[in-house]
Amino acid sequence: MNILVCVTQQKTCERLINKAYELAREYGGNLFVINVVKNDMSFLDSTRESEALEYLFGISKKVGANLSVLKSDDVLKTIAEYADDNEIDYIVIGKSHDKNAGERFVKKLKSLLKNDAEIRILS
């Protein structure tokens, strides 16, 4: 079983990585961590964001996962393509502050996936 965790440039995403790691251990799977940023965003300009990303790289490494940072104008499509390319069975995302936006995100991501990966929202 392959598990993908979608993270932002926030240290709080550590909990998502750790929960996904527990799932990977439980199912004997491989863990992948991805961060997708829009092309127009300079994701290492902010000291706080670059520190957070470096921190998440360390957490990912500690649990035996690689953190892939990708730039794209279509974040959902990029996540779906990455999931399909890596034969992901399970996608873990964080809970959105806006419930409707979170539901739209999941529905759109599901429609873009070629495989039938399950999406789990963790709070």
Sequence and secondary structure as in RCSB ss.txt:
>XXXX:A:sequence
MNILVCVTQQKTCERLINKAYELAREYGGNLFVINVVKNDMSFLDSTRESEALEYLFGISKKVGANLSVLKSDDV
LKTIAEYADDNEIDYIVIGKSHDKNAGERFVKKLKSLLKNDAEIRILS
>XXXX:A:secstr
 EEEEE  SSGGGHHHHHHHHHHHHHHT EEEEEEEE TT  TTSSHHHHHHHHHHHHHHHHTT EEEEEE S H
HHHHHHHHHHTT SEEEEE  SSHHHHHHHHHHHHHH SS  EEEEE 
